[in-house]
């Protein structure tokens, strides 16, 4: 997917996820893995960002993202 194909809202969502990964996940993940800790604080932040409702239709409280945008978000998260 080309970023030019995204709406402004979709670009904002992808940008927010990218910032979250860079600012919060990358610095913590190695420590959490080595300590064998569950990343509850990061999961709570992901909930607050709405990441668990990305593909859920808006009528049911989710963001209702297109499949291609959902996949792009998952790629960003996986890189983190």
C-alpha positions in Angstrom: 0.0 0.0 0.0 1.2 3.5 -0.8 0.7 6.1 1.9 -0.8 8.4 -0.8 -3.7 5.9 -0.9 -4.6 6.6 2.7 -7.1 9.1 3.9 -5.9 11.8 6.3 -7.5 9.9 9.2 -5.8 6.7 8.2 -2.5 8.4 7.9 -3.0 9.9 11.4 -3.8 6.5 12.9 -0.7 5.0 11.2 1.4 7.9 12.5 0.1 7.5 16.0 0.9 3.8 16.0 4.4 4.4 14.6 5.1 7.0 17.3 3.8 4.6 20.0 6.1 1.9 18.7 9.1 4.2 18.5 8.6 6.0 21.8 7.1 3.3 24.0 7.7 -0.2 22.7 11.2 -0.3 21.3 12.8 0.9 24.5 10.9 -1.6 26.7 10.4 -4.8 24.7 13.9 -6.3 25.2 13.8 -5.6 28.9 10.3 -7.2 29.2 11.3 -10.2 27.2 14.5 -10.8 29.2 12.5 -10.4 32.5 9.7 -12.7 31.2 7.2 -9.9 32.1 3.8 -9.4 30.5 3.7 -5.9 29.0 0.6 -4.8 30.8 1.4 -1.1 30.7 1.9 -1.3 26.9 -1.3 -3.3 26.4 -3.2 -0.7 28.4 -1.7 2.0 26.2 -2.7 0.0 23.1 -6.2 -0.3 24.4 -6.3 3.5 25.0 -5.2 4.0 21.4 -8.1 1.8 20.2 -5.7 -0.8 18.6 -7.9 -3.7 19.7 -10.9 -2.3 17.8 -9.2 -1.5 14.5 -11.1 -3.9 12.3 -14.3 -3.8 14.4 -17.1 -1.9 12.6 -17.8 1.6 14.0 -21.4 0.5 14.7 -19.9 -1.8 17.4 -17.5 0.7 18.9 -14.4 0.0 16.8 -12.6 2.1 14.2 -13.8 0.0 11.2 -10.5 0.4 9.3 -10.1 -1.0 5.8 -8.3 -4.3 5.7 -5.3 -2.8 4.0 -4.9 -0.1 6.7 -5.3 -2.8 9.4 -2.5 -4.7 7.8 -0.3 -1.6 7.6 -0.9 -1.0 11.4 0.0 -4.7 12.1 3.2 -4.3 10.1 4.2 -1.3 12.2 3.4 -3.1 15.5 5.3 -6.2 14.3 8.4 -4.1 13.6 8.3 -2.9 17.2 
